[in-house]
């Protein structure tokens, strides 16, 4: 796992409303899960399974995209290292 960086996470919900939050995360999937979790707790919203989840790491700005389906696939796959496996176990409980 890399070191955590500040990331902006956003998605458009089923009603067309864009939600954005900031999290500290080590990778794209951790950022997506933490962002979805925070937005879901505050607004009771989550992206559709194939909706684009935009993650932008700061600084420098590094934009990336994934989907909720890809995030779920990643978190339920076996970890490549013991550290990644532990990270995935912790993050599984944050997915809605």
C-alpha positions in Angstrom: 0.0 0.0 0.0 1.2 3.5 -0.8 1.0 6.5 1.5 -2.3 8.3 1.8 -2.9 11.4 -0.3 -5.7 13.9 -0.3 -8.4 12.9 -2.9 -11.5 14.5 -4.2 -14.2 11.9 -4.9 -17.4 12.7 -6.8 -20.3 11.0 -8.5 -23.7 11.8 -10.0 -26.6 10.1 -8.2 -29.7 8.6 -9.9 -31.4 12.0 -9.8 -28.6 13.7 -11.6 -27.2 15.5 -8.5 -23.4 15.6 -8.2 -21.9 14.7 -4.8 -18.3 15.5 -3.9 -16.2 14.9 -0.8 -12.5 14.8 0.2 -10.7 11.8 1.7 -7.2 10.7 2.4 -6.5 7.4 0.6 -3.6 5.3 -0.6 -5.2 4.2 -3.9 -8.1 4.7 -6.3 -10.3 2.0 -4.8 -9.8 3.1 -1.2 -10.6 6.7 -2.2 -13.8 5.6 -4.0 -15.0 3.4 -1.0 -14.2 6.1 1.6 -15.9 8.8 -0.6 -19.0 6.7 -1.3 -19.2 5.8 2.4 -19.0 9.5 3.6 -21.5 10.7 1.0 -23.9 7.8 1.8 -23.7 8.6 5.5 -24.4 12.3 5.0 -26.8 12.3 2.0 -28.2 8.7 1.9 -27.1 8.6 -1.8 -24.9 6.1 -3.7 -23.9 5.8 -7.3 -25.6 3.4 -9.7 -23.4 0.3 -10.2 -22.1 1.5 -13.5 -22.0 5.2 -12.8 -18.6 6.9 -13.1 -16.9 7.6 -9.8 -14.3 10.4 -10.3 -11.3 10.4 -8.0 -8.7 13.2 -8.2 -5.5 12.9 -6.2 -3.9 16.1 -5.0 -1.2 17.5 -5.5 -0.4 17.2 -8.3 -3.8 16.7 -9.8 -4.2 13.1 -11.0 -7.8 12.4 -12.2 -9.0 8.8 -12.3 -12.4 7.1 -12.8 -13.9 3.8 -11.8 -17.4 2.4 -11.2 -19.1 1.0 -8.1 -19.1 -2.4 -9.8 -15.3 -2.2 -10.3 -14.8 -1.1 -6.7 -17.0 -4.0 -5.4 -15.1 -6.5 -7.7 -11.7 -5.2 -6.4 -12.7 -5.2 -2.7 -14.0 -8.8 -2.9 -11.0 -10.2 -4.8 -8.1 -11.7 -2.9 -5.4 -9.2 -1.8 -2.0 -9.5 -3.5 -0.2 -8.9 -0.2 -1.1 -9.3 3.5 -1.4 -5.5 3.8 -3.8 -5.3 0.8 -5.9 -8.1 2.2 -6.2 -6.4 5.5 -7.1 -3.1 3.8 -9.8 -4.8 1.8 -11.3 -6.5 4.9 -11.5 -3.1 6.6 -13.0 -1.4 3.5 -15.7 -4.1 2.8 -17.7 -2.9 5.8 -17.9 0.6 4.4 -19.6 -0.4 1.1 -23.3 0.1 1.1 
